[in-house]
Amino acid sequence: MKILHTSDWHLGRSFGTYGLLPDQEAFLEWFISTATNNEVDLVVIAGDIYDRTTPPAEAMRAFDHAVSALTTAGIDVAAIAGNHDSPDRVTMYHSVTERNGLILRGGYPDGADVVVRQYDDGPLAIAAIPFLDPRMIPPTFTLLDPADGPFSHNAVATACAEAARGAIPDGMRSLAIAHGFIAGGQGSDSERTPVAVIGGSDHIGAQVFEGFSYTALGHLHRPQTVRGLDHIRYSGTPLAYSFSETEPKSVVMVSMDSKGSCQTELIPVPVGRPVRTLTDSFENLMASDPDDHSLIRIQLTDTTAVRNAKRRLEDVFGHIVELKLLSLGTPGATPAEPNANLEASLAEQVKDFLETASGLSADLDQFDLVIDALTEAGADVGPVAEVRASIAVDGDSTEGVAA
């Protein structure tokens, strides 16, 4: 049988000011076609279907469309709630949808349930373990004794996995689905810590999933295996959600024989925008090759602010989601001590401030701009000509445009 493993769709998410839902919908159309064309038997979504517990209606419609298209094509779907999801929203109507090939799990009531599905080459036991916050264990959860708490995420996941393994008939192949940070995994900048972290208490031990034929994981946004084991892996996000996610995005195709032996293949995701971080001067960036496809983070190396930098750079880079002045100073520079001389004139204090802020000689254009503003406000700035002359003597002023 064929299993298509994905996770962390985060439907409804934005990347800075860029709304990702159109890109996510393009991914879903490609994903549906991929599953259908490859005659997949089961699609697995390992948590974080939505980006927040109260997703926008457009995100919910996108998920509904994807699930409806897959199940209509005769493909089973098993999905769990992640730490971004509301368990109640994910599992709503699951008693009805399960009869139509859709397994939805979220929250403690069914955290250790096992569903057995029949496929052309035999049965498959599915243990869909949703994200379970150990701080929210209800009295009805009998796998752990509340008197032994407080519990870690590892303790809760272990209890559910052990209970699920015990419910799987001997010799039957199995699939575990889970959402969390497996110890040793490599994170990205876009993950949200699933539970309060005290000494790594949010981590789950990889041994928790020993004994399952394949474990489909969600939460970490980079595609990766756990301990180098091909049958315990993260699919990663289908799109880049942070500037640290420069690696190719993919979904995992799992071919599982009747005894549970698995072969995996990464299928690259061809939709969505790559991310780029550009670090250079404004002048050099304006002369760069245009890029209207990538999501761009710009780190300006200029030592003076540039007026309307983002608007002007958008003529070259169509999707700038972050722009900042990398540093107002140079590494190792020793700026002047601010307000070192309280007897200094206001003009001298302006010069000192500019040197303190930049770690360089004061910029003459910026000095004049501040002095003009102070003079217009009626301040007594002191001997401006002498201070201007000292700036010119101290070092060549790099011409810039003040913000």
N, C-alpha and C positions, 0 to 999 in steps of 0.2 A: 504494500500500500504506500501511497504518497501523502506526506504531511507537509504543509507549507507553514512555516513558523515566522511570525512577526510580532512586534510589540511596540509599545510607547508611541502610539499614533499622536497623542496629545492634540486631538481635534479641537480647533478653536484657538490654538496658540498664535501669538504674535512674536516676531523676531524684531525687537526694538519697535519701531513705528511701522514695520512691514507686516501686514496681515497674511498669515500663511494658509488660510483656509482654501483659497483657489489652488495652491500647490498641493495641499493635502487631498483635495478632491481629484486632482490629476493623478496623484499616486494611487488612490483607491480605484480609479478606472483601470489603470495599468495592472494593479494587483488582481482585480477581478478577472481580467483577460488572461493574466499569467496562470492563475489557478485553474481557470476553465480550459485553456489550451493545453495545459500539462496534465489534465485529467486527475487533478488532486482529489483525494478522498476526504481530507480533513484540513481545515484551516485553524491554526492556533494563534490567538491574540493574547500575549502574556502580560496584560495589565496596562494601565494608563491609556485607556481608550480615549478619554477626554483630558483636557489640560487642567480642568478645575472641577470641583464637586458640583457646581451649578453651571453646566456648559450652556453656551448659547444655542438657540433653537436650530441654527444652521448646522452646527456640529452634530447635534442629535439626528438631524435628517440625513446627514452624510453617512453616519454609522448605520442607520436604518436602511439606507439605500444599498450599502455594501453588503450587509448581512442578507437582505432580501435577494439580491442578485446571486450571491453565492449559494444560498439554500435552494433557490429556484433552479439553479444549475445542477442540483443534486449533491452539493458539497456540504458536508457537516462543518459546523463552526463551534469551537470551544473557546470561550473568552472569560477572563477573570478581571476583577477590579484591582487596580493598582493604587498606590498611595495618593494619586491625584484624583481618583474617581470616588463618587458616592456609591457605596455598595447597594443602597436601595435603588438608585436609578439604574445601575447596571443590571440588577437581577429582577427588575420589574417584569412581571408576566413570564418568569422563567418556567413555571409549571406548564404553561401553554406552549411556549416556544420549543421546549425540549422534545416535544413530540414531532416537531418539524425539523429536527437536525441541528438545533441550536442549544448549546450548553452554556449557561451563564452562571458564574459563581462570584459571590461577594459577601463579605461579612462572616461572622462566626457560626451561624446556624448550619451551614453546609461546608465548612472549611476542610473537613476530612472525608467528604463523600467520594465514592468511586462509582463511575458510570461505565458499564461495559457496552461497547458498540460492536456490531457485527459488520465485517467487511468481506470482500470477495475471497481473501486469503485467510480469513479467520477472525476471531474476536480480538479486541483491544480494550484493556482496562485504562480508563482515563481518571487520573487524580488531579482535579483542577483546584489548586490551593490558592485562594485569593490573598491579597495583602491583608494581614491581620495586625492591627496595632496592639501591642501587648499591654498598653495602658488602658485599653477598653475591653478587657476580658469580661464577659457577662457571667453571672452566677450559673447559667445553664451550660457553660462550656465545661464538660466533664473530663477532658483530656489532661487538665492540669488542676492541681489543688490550690485554690486561692490562698490558702494558709502558707504555701511555700513561696509566694511572690515577694517582691515584684519580679516580673519575668522579662527576659530579653526577647527580641524578635527571633533569635536563634531557637530559644526554648519553645516558642509557639510553633514555628515552622517545623521543628523536629517532632513535636507531638503530633501534628497533623500528618506529616509524611509517614511516621511510624504506624499510625492508625490506618492510613490508606494502604500501606504495604500489607498490613495484616488482613485487609479485606479483599485483596487481589487473589483470585484462585491460583493454586500452585501451577507453575509452568506457563501461565498466560503472559503474553507480552504486555508492556505497560508504558504509559506516557504520563509524566508529571509536568504540571504547569505551575509556575510560581513567580513571585515578584518580590525582589529585594536585592540587597547588596551582598553578594557572595564574597567571603573573605578572599583577598588576593585579586579581586577584579579591578579593572582600570576604569575609573570614572571620567566624566567630562564636566565642563563648567555649567551644564544646563540641568543636571539632576538636582532634585530637591531631596534633602535627607529624609528618609521615610519615617523615622521616629527620633525622639530625643536621644542624642548620642552621649553616653557616659562610658568612656573607656572602650569605644567600639561596640557598644551593645546593639547597634543596628545591624551588625554583620551576621551573616548566616554561614555556618560551616559547610564546605562542599560535601562532606560525608553524609549530610542530611539526605542527599538524593541518590546515594548509592543503592543499587538494586532495581532502579527503573530502567527500562530499555532506552528511553530518551527523556531528557528534561529540557523543556522549553522555558527559558528564563526571560524576564523583563525587568526593567528599572535602569540598568546601565546603558548608556546611549551609544557606546562603541560596540560593534560586533566582535565577539571574542568567545573563546572556549574557557572552561574552568579547569584549572590544573592541567591544561593540555588535553583534556578528555573531549573527544569529538562529540560524544553523546550528551554532554552537559554544556549548554552554550546559551549566550545572549545573541539575539538577532540584531540588537541595536535599533535606533530610530530609523524610519524610512527617509527622513529629511534631516538636514543639519539644523540644530536648535541652539548652537553656540559657536563662537569662532574657534573653539578648540576641536571641533568636529570636522577636520579636513580630510579624513579618510573616506574612501568610497562607501556609499550606503548600499545595503543589500537586504534581502530576505533569505531564509534558509529553507532549502528543499531537502526533506528527509525521506529517504527510501528505506522502509522497514520491512524485513521479511517476516514470515509467519512465526519465527522463533524470537523476534525482537532485535535481531542484528540490524544495525543502521549504517547507511552511507549518507553523507551530507554534501550538499553543494550550495555555494553562495550564488544567488542570482542578483546581479547588480541592478539597482533601481535607476532607471534612466531619466526620471523626471525630478523636478525640484532645482533649486539654485545652489551652486557651491558657495563657500564662504572664503573670503580673502581678507588678510590684514596687510595694509600697506603702510610702511613707515618711511617717510621722505619729506622733503621740503615742499611747500605749496607750489613753488615754481616748477619743480621737477614733476610733481604729480599732474599739473596742468598740461605738461608736455607728454604724458604717458599715452599708451595705446588705449582707446576707449573700451569700456567694459560695461555693457548695459544688462548683463545676465547675472553676475555674481552679487551676493550680499556683501557689502564692503564695510570694513572698519578702517578708518584712517587715523593714523597717529602722526601729527605734524611735528617735524623736528625744528621748525622755525623758532627763533628765540623772541620773536615779537608776534603779537596777535595779528590776524589777517581779517580784514573786513569782509563779511559775507562769504566766508571760506566755503561753507557747505553748499550754499546755493551755486557758487561759481564752479565748484568741483563736480556738481551734479551734471554739468554739461559734458563731463568726461566719464563719470561713473554714475549710472542711472539709479542705483539703489544703495545709497549710503545710509546705513542704520546707526552708525556711531562715528563721531569725530571728536578728537580732543587734541590739545596741545601736549605733546609727549612730555616735554620738560621745559620749564622756564629757565633752567640753568644747565650748566655743563657738569658732568660727573667730576667731583673733586674740586670744583670751584669753591673758593672761600668768599662768600658775600660779605659786604660791609655790615657792620653791626647796626641794626636799626636804632634810630634815635640816640646814637652814641653821643651826640653833641646837642644838648638841649638849648644851647646858646646859638645854634646855627640858624641862619635865615630860612624862611619857608622854601625858597628856591633850592638851597643846599639840602634841605630835608627831602625835597622831591627827588633830587639827584641820588641821595643815599638810598631812598626807597626803591628806585628803579634798579639800582645796582644790587640791592638785597634780593629783589624779586627775581632777577635774571641770572645773578652770579656773574654778570659780565659788566663791561663799561655801560653807563647809562646811554640809552638810545636818544639821540637829539630830537627826532620827530615826536617821540612819546613825551619827552621833557616839555617841548613847546606846547603840546596838546594839553597837558595837565596845568602848566603855567597859565595858558590862555583861559582855561576854565576857572582857575582860582582868581585871576585878575578880574574876570567878568563878574565873579561873585563878590568882589570888593575886598579881597584879601590883600594884605601887604606882603608881597612875595620877596622883597629884598632885591639885592643886586643881581638881576637876571643875566645881564651881559657877561659879568665875570664868571658866573657858573656855567653859562653856555660855552665860554672860551675854555674853561677847564675840562668840559666834556669833550670838546674837539681835540684838546691836547692829550687827554687820557687815552683815547683810542679812536680809531675810525668808526663812525657810526654806520651800522648797516641799515640802509634805507628800508623802511617797512611801513605798512599802513596800519594805523591803530584801529582797534575794534571800536 
